[in-house]
Amino acid sequence: MTRAACSLAFLALFAVVSPGHAQVGDRQNGLALARQVCSECHSIQGPAGSPNPRSPTFSELAKTPGMTSIALMVALTTPHAGMPMFMLTAEQREDIIAYILSLR
């Protein structure tokens, strides 16, 4: 691979994983969906604790060091203890992620 091609590949990768890249998703739709799907366990607005004390608030998630849209996508698509698996469309996941990251 030429030096120019390597540089271009690196810049493309950096643009994809950079936490500052443009967000996709509609945060208002994400809030509405979070009210329906997530609020039983998580505090989705404000600093109040979550209904389930083991569930982080959305604000805490947003402010976690290193939290990115990719990390949230993994959390929403990978089963883990205590988190029910929801069948969300890609657009719904993007909307919820956009909402969570808007809380920074």
LINCOR-V812699 format. One record per residue. SS is DSSP state (H for helix, E for strand, C for the rest). PSI is psi in whole degrees, -180 to 180 (999 if undefined). Layout:
ss=[SS SS]
psi=[PSI PSI]
This chain:
ss=[C C H H H H H H H H H H H H H H H C C C C C C C C C H H H H H H H H H H H C C C C C C C C C C C C C C C C C C C C H H H H H H C C C C C H H H H H H H H H C C E C C E C C C C C C H H H H H H H H H H H H H C C]
psi=[137 163 -41 -41 -40 -44 -43 -42 -42 -45 -38 -44 -43 -41 -34 -42 -4 130 -16 2 159 139 144 163 161 112 -31 -43 -37 -42 -47 -43 -40 -37 -38 -41 -34 -22 -13 -31 -34 144 118 -13 142 176 -7 148 160 150 -37 112 -20 -9 125 152 158 -34 -42 -43 -46 -35 4 128 133 3 128 171 -33 -44 -41 -37 -43 -44 -35 -12 -1 126 138 159 131 -8 116 149 117 145 86 146 165 -40 -42 -43 -45 -38 -46 -42 -44 -41 -49 -48 -20 -13 0 999]
